[in-house]
């Protein structure tokens, strides 16, 4: 990447990876086809395709100009199992646990363990399934769950968990009786999953709030659903425009899902023009330092913390960034320091002193959002930056180099780690 070019024009946001993954898992709940539109072409989707195919599902992925679409049919599931080899690169694999137990009466799912940014424990999933009547065992790194039929119950989450909320929401749809879940995640992706499940015949109320009520049904049917836009990708492009002093229209997004970020950017001094499904960013003003604290939605998202840190390096004054969600999510800080940033990490806090000129360097990505922060820094760095281990960014950003090049960025990929797919792929086992 070579920095210095303002981003000008229109860039379009893809579908939300974090909404598409639970939607694909929801197809396990029915024998009928589920059609999902606006599916992003990212590596985590491909991993989920392989996972479902290994269970016996038919998964067709088609990428076209109008929208990306997948058709999933889980009529003949032969192996209700998520093996370690298939899920080790994607922690969202636990999303299949609840649907498999609810539909098949049994499941064998690899423990997710930790990842680069911190542990993602499965204990809240297990406690919730036990409340619904499942018998849980753990052996050799796997969770084994059994239930003749799940029963409705009352679940209190000790800690807000997005995947836990989604997993148990799916399981409760086929449980006998009513389930009431408290302290649920309120992310838009949870509400999107509930919208799909209701189209499939579920009876869910309150998704997107702290309390969700589910009335179990005997059977779910197929449905067609369009995945919501990716709010994290949209936020990344908005910050890219700010950093480069560009004039960028971030199209196909949902500004309501970006309120915490947009408010913070206004505090920093950014001129924003939100519309119904777009945000225009005019990045021609002086940036002022401002603190952030990551929180569960609707607070400032942890998935935007690394990108905001890149922005803070170019704001006048000191910004204090407090990470409350993951315990090890500052690994990008040292890479930014290599590029000239002034950052001091103290436990869960990072103090960023700006404005500092950034210069090109050889850096490497440690996780998905860290890789995005390095791309943002490289857009304004003097010289040519080489970012290694960019397979991380392919997990959650669809062809980011092509999108950014289209609005003026100087960047190219050395090698193709996520090859272009054919127009459609059908995988069965």
Buried (B, 14 or more C-beta within 10 A) or exposed (E): BBBEBBBBEEBBBBBBBBBBBBBBBBBBBBBBBBBBBBBBBBBBBBBBBBBBBBBBBBBBBBBEEEBBBBBBBBEEBEEBBBBBEBBBBBBBBBBBBBBBBBBBBBBBBBBBBEBBBBEBBBEBBBBBBBBBBBEBEEEEEBBBBBBEBBBBBEBEBEEBBBBBBBBBBBBBBBBBEBBBBEBBBBBBBBBBBBBBBBBBBBEBEBBBEBEBBBBBBEEBBBBEBBBBBBBBBBBBBBBBBBBBBBBBBBBBBBBEBBBBBBEBBEEBBBBBEBEEEBBBBBBEEEBBBBBBBBBBBBBBBBBBBBBBBBBBBBBBEBBBBBBBBBEBBBBBBEBBBBBBBBBEBEEBBBBBBBBBEBEBBEBBBBBBBBBBBBBBBBBBBBBBBEBEBBBBBBBBBBBBBEBBBBBBBBBEBEEEEBEEEEEEBEBEE
